[in-house]
Amino acid sequence: MKKIEAIVQSGAKDAVVAAIKKIGVGGITVHQVQGQGSQDPPLVGQYFSRDMIICVVDDPKVDEILDAIANVACTGTKGDGKVFVTPVDDALDICTKKRGTTSI
């Protein structure tokens, strides 16, 4: 399993969520976040608002999801966002007690 964290411009959030769901991912989490890129000028106290979309998926879906996110979130300008992929060792559905991929 992999956790995908996509930080995108707020205007792209709905399109990214729709693209992820079209692939068959059921559960997602969305956060409003603020941050500053590594190449942005170091302005004290000034951050850019973005949305972070998080989902945990089976390994075979990762490339398709990354392509879908890039296709809908890319405007061709600096600041479109980043996507991070990290391994997930295990997961637990608290109510059903299912573990691993059956819990997602």
GUTIMAR-756619 format. One line per field, with one value per residue (C-alpha): residue number from 0; x, y, z. Coordinates in Angstrom, 3 decimals. Last residue first. Example, Ala and Ser with C-alpha at 12.3 -4.5 7.8 and 13.67 -1.06 7.14 Angstrom:
BEGIN
pase: (1; 0) $
east: (13.670; 12.300) $
north: (-1.060; -4.500) $
up: (7.140; 7.800) $
//
This chain:
BEGIN
pase: (103; 102; 101; 100; 99; 98; 97; 96; 95; 94; 93; 92; 91; 90; 89; 88; 87; 86; 85; 84; 83; 82; 81; 80; 79; 78; 77; 76; 75; 74; 73; 72; 71; 70; 69; 68; 67; 66; 65; 64; 63; 62; 61; 60; 59; 58; 57; 56; 55; 54; 53; 52; 51; 50; 49; 48; 47; 46; 45; 44; 43; 42; 41; 40; 39; 38; 37; 36; 35; 34; 33; 32; 31; 30; 29; 28; 27; 26; 25; 24; 23; 22; 21; 20; 19; 18; 17; 16; 15; 14; 13; 12; 11; 10; 9; 8; 7; 6; 5; 4; 3; 2; 1; 0) $
east: (-8.976; -9.225; -8.940; -5.539; -4.073; -6.319; -10.007; -11.046; -14.552; -14.903; -11.302; -10.397; -6.701; -3.807; -0.361; 3.097; 2.194; 4.900; 5.181; 4.231; 4.485; 2.770; 3.734; 2.016; 1.036; 3.356; 5.200; 3.028; 2.050; -1.494; -1.022; -3.694; -5.829; -3.163; -0.728; -3.366; -4.423; -0.826; -0.135; -3.317; -2.429; 1.093; -0.166; -2.970; -0.842; 0.426; -2.978; -4.148; -4.070; -5.440; -4.533; -5.529; -3.765; -5.214; -3.132; -2.746; 0.618; 2.561; 3.734; 4.975; 8.501; 9.008; 11.793; 11.454; 9.987; 12.475; 11.937; 8.177; 6.156; 3.299; -0.333; -2.791; -6.510; -6.975; -8.750; -8.971; -9.827; -11.625; -13.109; -10.335; -11.797; -9.889; -12.781; -12.407; -8.871; -9.922; -12.887; -10.663; -8.142; -10.857; -12.345; -8.967; -7.719; -8.881; -7.158; -3.775; -2.438; -0.593; -1.049; -0.308; -0.386; -0.054; 1.055; 0.000) $
north: (0.587; -1.999; -4.949; -3.614; -4.262; -4.937; -5.431; -4.750; -3.871; -0.725; 0.468; -0.250; -0.974; -0.208; -1.711; -0.978; 2.150; 3.276; 6.945; 8.877; 12.675; 14.881; 18.509; 21.728; 23.956; 26.643; 27.610; 27.636; 24.955; 24.716; 21.170; 19.940; 17.826; 15.873; 15.698; 14.221; 11.646; 10.621; 10.172; 8.133; 5.828; 5.362; 4.480; 2.057; -1.123; -0.359; -0.499; 2.888; 5.258; 8.740; 12.287; 15.532; 18.650; 22.017; 25.141; 28.552; 30.271; 31.481; 34.862; 35.069; 36.114; 36.248; 33.862; 34.165; 31.013; 28.453; 25.934; 26.288; 27.956; 26.580; 26.724; 23.870; 23.257; 19.553; 16.888; 13.198; 10.504; 7.190; 5.448; 5.208; 3.757; 5.511; 7.965; 8.800; 10.061; 12.188; 13.650; 14.530; 16.188; 18.186; 19.328; 20.404; 22.305; 25.756; 25.294; 24.838; 21.383; 19.449; 15.763; 13.228; 9.642; 6.891; 3.578; 0.000) $
up: (2.569; 5.336; 2.932; 1.867; 5.286; 8.237; 8.883; 12.494; 11.260; 13.388; 13.614; 10.011; 10.419; 8.102; 7.587; 6.227; 4.280; 1.865; 0.927; -2.198; -2.281; -4.834; -5.385; -6.337; -9.262; -7.879; -11.038; -14.140; -16.607; -15.314; -14.040; -11.618; -13.993; -15.856; -12.935; -10.631; -13.226; -13.924; -10.208; -9.824; -12.701; -11.362; -7.863; -8.770; -8.759; -5.220; -3.538; -2.323; 0.638; -0.021; 0.940; -0.761; 0.448; -0.514; -0.977; 0.611; 0.084; 3.088; 4.319; 7.933; 7.021; 3.280; 2.340; -1.444; -2.966; -4.273; -1.477; -1.716; 1.001; 2.985; 3.958; 4.163; 3.718; 4.290; 2.245; 3.149; 0.625; 0.662; -2.341; -4.894; -8.069; -10.827; -11.238; -7.525; -8.105; -11.081; -9.176; -6.200; -8.513; -10.303; -6.983; -5.601; -8.674; -7.553; -4.209; -5.857; -5.179; -2.483; -3.237; -0.512; -1.742; 0.857; -0.608; 0.000) $
//
